[in-house]
Amino acid sequence: MAGSPLVNDLRAALGDDAVLTDPDLLRLHRKDEADLCEAGTPLVVTRPRSTADVVEVVTIAGRYGVPVVPQGARTGLAGAANAVDGAVVVSMVAMDAVLEIDPVSRIAVVQPGVVNAALSAEVAKQGLWYPPDPGSWEMSTIGGNVSTNAGGMCCVKYGVTTEYVLGLEVVLASGEVLRTGRRTAKGVAGYDLTRLFVGSEGTLGVITEVTVALRPAPAESLTMVAVFPTTAAAGRAVARIAEDGLTPSLLELIDRTYLRAIEAYRPMGLRTDVEALLLASADTGSQAAGDLARLAELCEAAGAEEIYAATDAVEAAALLQARRLGHAAMEKFARESFPGGNGGMVIDDVAVPRGALAALLDGVARIAVECDVTIGVVGHAGDGNMHPNIVVDRADPASLERGRRAFDEIIRLGLELGGTCTGEHGVGLLKRDWLAREIGPVSLRVHQAIKAALDPAGLFNPGKVF
Amino acid sequence: MAGSPLVNDLRAALGDDAVLTDPDLLRLHRKDEADLCEAGTPLVVTRPRSTADVVEVVTIAGRYGVPVVPQGARTGLAGAANAVDGAVVVSMVAMDAVLEIDPVSRIAVVQPGVVNAALSAEVAKQGLWYPPDPGSWEMSTIGGNVSTNAGGMCCVKYGVTTEYVLGLEVVLASGEVLRTGRRTAKGVAGYDLTRLFVGSEGTLGVITEVTVALRPAPAESLTMVAVFPTTAAAGRAVARIAEDGLTPSLLELIDRTYLRAIEAYRPMGLRTDVEALLLASADTGSQAAGDLARLAELCEAAGAEEIYAATDAVEAAALLQARRLGHAAMEKFARESFPGGNGGMVIDDVAVPRGALAALLDGVARIAVECDVTIGVVGHAGDGNMHPNIVVDRADPASLERGRRAFDEIIRLGLELGGTCTGEHGVGLLKRDWLAREIGPVSLRVHQAIKAALDPAGLFNPGKVF
């Protein structure tokens, strides 16, 4: 395959270094972090170094009628970046420059391969802040964050990725280079094409440049922990907090399964004898102490058994770190839950209106019993966005079947409660069928019409989303 | 015309009360508030009372191949709601219900005809706040605000309309009813169709329901005024404020022409012997006084001649009221600037990166001299979004020509400075040619492809935007 005319054309255009056909590398680029999703083996992986390189890749692939699958760091959790057999993968990791930081206009212009944490560090040097902080932020790229409209822990107060994307450069299926958006704080010239591409999961074009809005560096925050006798009680606390008009800068839930997984992964002195823990922060400057006290009061009123405030920034950082370790800890826990390290997990990502959070959490507990599976629950409680992680034995078809059923039941419940099948991970392959059910036939036809208008031959990321 | 088959069909479907053909009413619905824009006379004005009514109107108009022009309160400033000859106008003012307010999820579901101020008053009763506050907020409808992605004074801290639109119901050209978005704080299921419709100025469908995000009621704010010897000095103050990491809750500029117009319209004791005034507020609770002091310091460093803080909420409200009166005052000033009340104004709406604001303001002053026109400048300085108002004599072709030249020169300068031809008013008819220049041929083709995908027959609002 390495000598195919397509690969030869790519080599001629990009140089040998940017065109990978080594079988190990092809295998490496088959999939993202989503467990139990189908994936194909690409024909070739390209690593463009410029927009012109991307134009070459898209044009050449288009000429051969071979699908193009864009990839960032492949940390996604829905299979959106999974390759299809014979595809040209466009890995954007070599385009990782921060092109410009403007502290007066509070914007940065970056290439899509820059890692979220690298951009954050760079802007911090100028007293600025790029808020979106998906769990993968130390590895994931801005291009991937934009393509999936990534969320994170700070979103409860500061919003998700799309709120920070002002403009894009995108290579279209035609090989044309589209520039969308602006560098100004406001602008309404034409359709909001920028946000049409944000969250489109690589199905409409390849993003080659991103202009993001920045904020002034955040204020110091104060952090507290409240533990609850049931996850639903924690959910009720979240509703009370919202109703009270408070806007914590962080409001996360960790359930007992997760707490135990984290303690087993790295002992941090978390209580593992409680059903749920809420982690909350306030960054309202001189009012933060008062806001934290009010958060504590509301948690107590909702049935919290114990509340303690972090005594200093170090302790607060440790609590956040425990939350951040959750995914890796839970993966290890799942893996080791079955003989031969065959355990895996299917990760739900439902979001419900905040008022329905307690009902969702009650329902998840019931579904775990009904489907006879272990489900660890963690998530962005303040946004009503929960990640029930269903533990399955990959080697046991019956276990997989039970896990898949629980996965579906949780989404069904989320939709019944007025929610969505994906709060922040995206549709990818994992929730493709659910998307159609959630949005309905009219919206699906509009999606297909827009896809056909921009990518008539179906070149980009076929089989994903819808 | 009243007995045309189209009108008869509309009467049969909606009832006589909802189908207007009185010539005076037809004339009334010809245009919005944009001066000097072309407008046609509609064949009929419909006032649907339900989504089903809108489906009827769109289906019937589509059957006859007659264009459909959606209208709200017709307070727009770009001609986007102007009728075309023989069109069916869909006036959404009778669909003005607030359907639901949910204080826990902090959302409201409304019909598009609800007036912004009415929604604001309604949610305020529950301690909630709908921030977007265009100058027209006491008259304009949420549907119109959504269709133009309206801005306002609070946007410098709280963002524009699109940040608050979670979901929409839209009647498509096919007569199908599309539901977009969600009721949850986060959600990434499929393309962001919601924001594709926000700001699309009635060219893609008729919005029949809007789900908006709300905030807790804002904190009390403190307000100050700084006066400057040049508008550019005020622009430099804005850049320093941004660079310093401050986020005022309001940061408005009023120039001397405007100050004089306001004082003539309603004397408020504003200084009319200065070139520019900055109005700034801080709503950071117990830190507001400190933030206001820092704002004053930065204004002084940028050359402010005098600074005074409002002593109480009443005085602060009066200052804001003076700013809000600007549009009406300037209209009167323009009208009376020429014999026979023939004066009018062409309103620019450029937005530039904050760092370029001083250069824009200097340029506007130069253009006024070069084109021999009076230009009053007012705007959302903190967003870099300025409204230079060019005074013209409608009865004098030479004056109109000089005004049009100044209008174009200001946009040209705005684009050169990295800005946009419209920060918040929209494209409509007024900036249609400039949109094409700003976004370029590739983006224009993408716009046309999306329009064709959703509205293949060009039913909705033909001739607008592009």
Boltz contact constraints between the chains, C-beta under 6 A:
constraints:
  - contact:
      token1: [A, 103]
      token2: [B, 243]
      max_distance: 6.0
  - contact:
      token1: [A, 104]
      token2: [B, 239]
      max_distance: 6.0
  - contact:
      token1: [A, 104]
      token2: [B, 242]
      max_distance: 6.0
  - contact:
      token1: [A, 104]
      token2: [B, 243]
      max_distance: 6.0
  - contact:
      token1: [A, 104]
      token2: [B, 354]
      max_distance: 6.0
  - contact:
      token1: [A, 104]
      token2: [B, 355]
      max_distance: 6.0
  - contact:
      token1: [A, 105]
      token2: [B, 353]
      max_distance: 6.0
  - contact:
      token1: [A, 105]
      token2: [B, 354]
      max_distance: 6.0
  - contact:
      token1: [A, 105]
      token2: [B, 355]
      max_distance: 6.0
  - contact:
      token1: [A, 127]
      token2: [B, 245]
      max_distance: 6.0
  - contact:
      token1: [A, 149]
      token2: [B, 188]
      max_distance: 6.0
  - contact:
      token1: [A, 151]
      token2: [B, 186]
      max_distance: 6.0
  - contact:
      token1: [A, 160]
      token2: [B, 186]
      max_distance: 6.0
  - contact:
      token1: [A, 176]
      token2: [B, 442]
      max_distance: 6.0
  - contact:
      token1: [A, 178]
      token2: [B, 442]
      max_distance: 6.0
  - contact:
      token1: [A, 178]
      token2: [B, 443]
      max_distance: 6.0
  - contact:
      token1: [A, 178]
      token2: [B, 446]
      max_distance: 6.0
  - contact:
      token1: [A, 182]
      token2: [B, 420]
      max_distance: 6.0
  - contact:
      token1: [A, 183]
      token2: [B, 353]
      max_distance: 6.0
  - contact:
      token1: [A, 183]
      token2: [B, 418]
      max_distance: 6.0
  - contact:
      token1: [A, 184]
      token2: [B, 351]
      max_distance: 6.0
  - contact:
      token1: [A, 184]
      token2: [B, 353]
      max_distance: 6.0
  - contact:
      token1: [A, 184]
      token2: [B, 384]
      max_distance: 6.0
  - contact:
      token1: [A, 184]
      token2: [B, 419]
      max_distance: 6.0
  - contact:
      token1: [A, 184]
      token2: [B, 420]
      max_distance: 6.0
  - contact:
      token1: [A, 185]
      token2: [B, 383]
      max_distance: 6.0
  - contact:
      token1: [A, 185]
      token2: [B, 384]
      max_distance: 6.0
  - contact:
      token1: [A, 186]
      token2: [B, 151]
      max_distance: 6.0
  - contact:
      token1: [A, 186]
      token2: [B, 160]
      max_distance: 6.0
  - contact:
      token1: [A, 186]
      token2: [B, 351]
      max_distance: 6.0
  - contact:
      token1: [A, 186]
      token2: [B, 383]
      max_distance: 6.0
  - contact:
      token1: [A, 186]
      token2: [B, 385]
      max_distance: 6.0
  - contact:
      token1: [A, 186]
      token2: [B, 423]
      max_distance: 6.0
  - contact:
      token1: [A, 186]
      token2: [B, 424]
      max_distance: 6.0
  - contact:
      token1: [A, 187]
      token2: [B, 351]
      max_distance: 6.0
  - contact:
      token1: [A, 187]
      token2: [B, 420]
      max_distance: 6.0
  - contact:
      token1: [A, 187]
      token2: [B, 423]
      max_distance: 6.0
  - contact:
      token1: [A, 188]
      token2: [B, 149]
      max_distance: 6.0
  - contact:
      token1: [A, 188]
      token2: [B, 199]
      max_distance: 6.0
  - contact:
      token1: [A, 188]
      token2: [B, 422]
      max_distance: 6.0
  - contact:
      token1: [A, 188]
      token2: [B, 424]
      max_distance: 6.0
  - contact:
      token1: [A, 188]
      token2: [B, 426]
      max_distance: 6.0
  - contact:
      token1: [A, 189]
      token2: [B, 420]
      max_distance: 6.0
  - contact:
      token1: [A, 189]
      token2: [B, 421]
      max_distance: 6.0
  - contact:
      token1: [A, 189]
      token2: [B, 422]
      max_distance: 6.0
  - contact:
      token1: [A, 189]
      token2: [B, 435]
      max_distance: 6.0
  - contact:
      token1: [A, 189]
      token2: [B, 438]
      max_distance: 6.0
  - contact:
      token1: [A, 190]
      token2: [B, 435]
      max_distance: 6.0
  - contact:
      token1: [A, 190]
      token2: [B, 439]
      max_distance: 6.0
  - contact:
      token1: [A, 190]
      token2: [B, 447]
      max_distance: 6.0
  - contact:
      token1: [A, 191]
      token2: [B, 200]
      max_distance: 6.0
  - contact:
      token1: [A, 191]
      token2: [B, 447]
      max_distance: 6.0
  - contact:
      token1: [A, 192]
      token2: [B, 195]
      max_distance: 6.0
  - contact:
      token1: [A, 192]
      token2: [B, 199]
      max_distance: 6.0
  - contact:
      token1: [A, 195]
      token2: [B, 192]
      max_distance: 6.0
  - contact:
      token1: [A, 195]
      token2: [B, 195]
      max_distance: 6.0
  - contact:
      token1: [A, 196]
      token2: [B, 196]
      max_distance: 6.0
  - contact:
      token1: [A, 199]
      token2: [B, 188]
      max_distance: 6.0
  - contact:
      token1: [A, 199]
      token2: [B, 192]
      max_distance: 6.0
  - contact:
      token1: [A, 200]
      token2: [B, 191]
      max_distance: 6.0
  - contact:
      token1: [A, 216]
      token2: [B, 245]
      max_distance: 6.0
  - contact:
      token1: [A, 239]
      token2: [B, 104]
      max_distance: 6.0
  - contact:
      token1: [A, 242]
      token2: [B, 104]
      max_distance: 6.0
  - contact:
      token1: [A, 243]
      token2: [B, 103]
      max_distance: 6.0
  - contact:
      token1: [A, 243]
      token2: [B, 104]
      max_distance: 6.0
  - contact:
      token1: [A, 245]
      token2: [B, 127]
      max_distance: 6.0
  - contact:
      token1: [A, 245]
      token2: [B, 216]
      max_distance: 6.0
  - contact:
      token1: [A, 285]
      token2: [B, 287]
      max_distance: 6.0
  - contact:
      token1: [A, 286]
      token2: [B, 286]
      max_distance: 6.0
  - contact:
      token1: [A, 286]
      token2: [B, 287]
      max_distance: 6.0
  - contact:
      token1: [A, 287]
      token2: [B, 285]
      max_distance: 6.0
  - contact:
      token1: [A, 287]
      token2: [B, 286]
      max_distance: 6.0
  - contact:
      token1: [A, 351]
      token2: [B, 184]
      max_distance: 6.0
  - contact:
      token1: [A, 351]
      token2: [B, 186]
      max_distance: 6.0
  - contact:
      token1: [A, 351]
      token2: [B, 187]
      max_distance: 6.0
  - contact:
      token1: [A, 353]
      token2: [B, 105]
      max_distance: 6.0
  - contact:
      token1: [A, 353]
      token2: [B, 183]
      max_distance: 6.0
  - contact:
      token1: [A, 353]
      token2: [B, 184]
      max_distance: 6.0
  - contact:
      token1: [A, 354]
      token2: [B, 104]
      max_distance: 6.0
  - contact:
      token1: [A, 354]
      token2: [B, 105]
      max_distance: 6.0
  - contact:
      token1: [A, 355]
      token2: [B, 104]
      max_distance: 6.0
  - contact:
      token1: [A, 355]
      token2: [B, 105]
      max_distance: 6.0
  - contact:
      token1: [A, 383]
      token2: [B, 185]
      max_distance: 6.0
  - contact:
      token1: [A, 383]
      token2: [B, 186]
      max_distance: 6.0
  - contact:
      token1: [A, 384]
      token2: [B, 184]
      max_distance: 6.0
  - contact:
      token1: [A, 384]
      token2: [B, 185]
      max_distance: 6.0
  - contact:
      token1: [A, 385]
      token2: [B, 186]
      max_distance: 6.0
  - contact:
      token1: [A, 418]
      token2: [B, 183]
      max_distance: 6.0
  - contact:
      token1: [A, 419]
      token2: [B, 184]
      max_distance: 6.0
  - contact:
      token1: [A, 420]
      token2: [B, 182]
      max_distance: 6.0
  - contact:
      token1: [A, 420]
      token2: [B, 184]
      max_distance: 6.0
  - contact:
      token1: [A, 420]
      token2: [B, 187]
      max_distance: 6.0
  - contact:
      token1: [A, 420]
      token2: [B, 189]
      max_distance: 6.0
  - contact:
      token1: [A, 421]
      token2: [B, 189]
      max_distance: 6.0
  - contact:
      token1: [A, 422]
      token2: [B, 188]
      max_distance: 6.0
  - contact:
      token1: [A, 422]
      token2: [B, 189]
      max_distance: 6.0
  - contact:
      token1: [A, 423]
      token2: [B, 186]
      max_distance: 6.0
  - contact:
      token1: [A, 423]
      token2: [B, 187]
      max_distance: 6.0
  - contact:
      token1: [A, 424]
      token2: [B, 186]
      max_distance: 6.0
  - contact:
      token1: [A, 424]
      token2: [B, 188]
      max_distance: 6.0
  - contact:
      token1: [A, 426]
      token2: [B, 188]
      max_distance: 6.0
  - contact:
      token1: [A, 435]
      token2: [B, 189]
      max_distance: 6.0
  - contact:
      token1: [A, 435]
      token2: [B, 190]
      max_distance: 6.0
  - contact:
      token1: [A, 438]
      token2: [B, 189]
      max_distance: 6.0
  - contact:
      token1: [A, 439]
      token2: [B, 190]
      max_distance: 6.0
  - contact:
      token1: [A, 442]
      token2: [B, 176]
      max_distance: 6.0
  - contact:
      token1: [A, 442]
      token2: [B, 178]
      max_distance: 6.0
  - contact:
      token1: [A, 443]
      token2: [B, 178]
      max_distance: 6.0
  - contact:
      token1: [A, 446]
      token2: [B, 178]
      max_distance: 6.0
  - contact:
      token1: [A, 447]
      token2: [B, 190]
      max_distance: 6.0
  - contact:
      token1: [A, 447]
      token2: [B, 191]
      max_distance: 6.0
  - contact:
      token1: [A, 449]
      token2: [B, 453]
      max_distance: 6.0
  - contact:
      token1: [A, 450]
      token2: [B, 453]
      max_distance: 6.0
  - contact:
      token1: [A, 453]
      token2: [B, 449]
      max_distance: 6.0
  - contact:
      token1: [A, 453]
      token2: [B, 450]
      max_distance: 6.0
  - contact:
      token1: [A, 453]
      token2: [B, 453]
      max_distance: 6.0
